């Protein structure tokens, strides 16, 4: 079994799309769809999406839920700083953790993201 996609809920699609467009700019993720209640980006073998909840209720960040993006060490630093500069919050500055260089942020909806080498 192999993971195919990951979806974060959002309460402000426009702001969330702007956030992730900047995070994914210049990388392997390409926006495929930006219509209706879902926006989708594709990587080499992985899809990432933002969605307004189908049930119409408030989107919430899961406690213990996180998505990780494997990038170079320089990208860990750059993306962490970029995320903070566009409204994300720090959840762990770039450093070595368990033999991996990584950094953690939360997006505008409070979803947790890990950038790791």
C-alpha positions in Angstrom: 0.0 0.0 0.0 1.2 3.5 -0.9 -0.2 6.8 0.2 -1.8 8.6 -2.8 -3.1 11.9 -1.4 -3.6 14.1 1.7 -6.4 16.6 2.2 -6.5 19.5 4.8 -9.8 21.2 5.5 -9.9 25.0 5.3 -12.3 27.8 6.3 -10.8 30.4 3.9 -10.0 28.8 0.6 -8.5 31.9 -1.0 -6.1 32.6 1.9 -5.2 28.9 2.1 -4.5 28.6 -1.6 -2.3 31.7 -1.5 -0.3 30.1 1.4 0.2 26.8 -0.3 0.9 28.4 -3.8 3.8 30.1 -2.1 5.0 27.0 -0.3 4.9 24.9 -3.4 6.3 27.6 -5.8 9.5 26.4 -7.5 9.1 22.8 -6.2 7.6 19.6 -7.6 4.0 20.3 -6.7 1.8 21.7 -9.5 -1.7 23.1 -9.1 -4.1 21.0 -11.1 -7.5 22.2 -9.9 -8.7 25.4 -8.2 -12.5 25.1 -8.6 -15.4 24.8 -6.2 -14.8 23.4 -2.7 -11.4 21.8 -3.5 -8.0 22.8 -4.7 -5.5 20.1 -5.8 -1.8 20.0 -6.3 0.2 17.1 -7.8 3.7 16.0 -7.2 5.6 13.1 -8.8 3.6 10.4 -7.0 1.5 12.3 -4.5 -1.5 14.6 -4.4 -2.2 17.4 -1.8 -5.5 19.1 -1.6 -7.4 21.8 0.4 -11.1 21.4 0.8 -14.0 23.1 2.3 -15.8 20.4 4.4 -18.4 18.6 2.4 -20.8 18.6 5.3 -20.7 22.4 5.5 -19.4 22.5 9.0 -16.3 24.3 10.3 -12.9 22.8 9.2 -10.8 22.0 12.2 -7.1 21.0 12.5 -6.7 17.5 13.9 -4.8 17.1 17.2 -1.9 14.7 16.2 -2.6 15.1 12.4 0.4 16.2 10.3 1.6 16.1 6.7 5.3 15.9 5.9 7.2 17.0 2.8 10.6 15.6 2.1 12.9 18.4 0.9 16.6 19.4 1.0 18.1 20.9 4.2 18.2 24.3 2.6 14.5 24.0 1.6 13.7 23.0 5.2 15.1 26.3 6.4 13.6 28.3 3.5 10.1 26.8 3.7 10.0 27.2 7.5 10.9 30.9 7.2 8.5 31.4 4.3 5.6 29.8 6.1 6.1 32.1 9.1 6.4 35.2 6.8 3.0 34.4 5.2 1.1 33.9 8.4 2.0 30.4 9.5 3.0 29.7 13.1 6.2 28.1 14.4 5.9 24.5 15.8 9.6 23.7 15.8 12.6 25.6 14.3 14.9 23.9 11.8 17.1 21.4 13.7 18.2 17.8 13.9 15.6 15.5 15.4 16.1 11.8 15.5 18.9 12.0 12.9 16.7 14.0 10.5 16.9 17.7 9.8 13.4 19.1 10.1 11.1 22.0 10.9 7.5 22.3 11.9 4.8 24.9 11.2 1.1 25.3 11.2 -0.8 26.8 8.3 -3.5 29.5 8.4 -6.1 26.9 9.5 -3.9 25.4 12.2 -2.9 22.3 10.2 0.6 21.0 11.1 3.3 20.6 8.4 6.7 19.1 8.7 9.5 19.9 6.2 12.2 17.3 6.6 15.4 16.2 4.8 
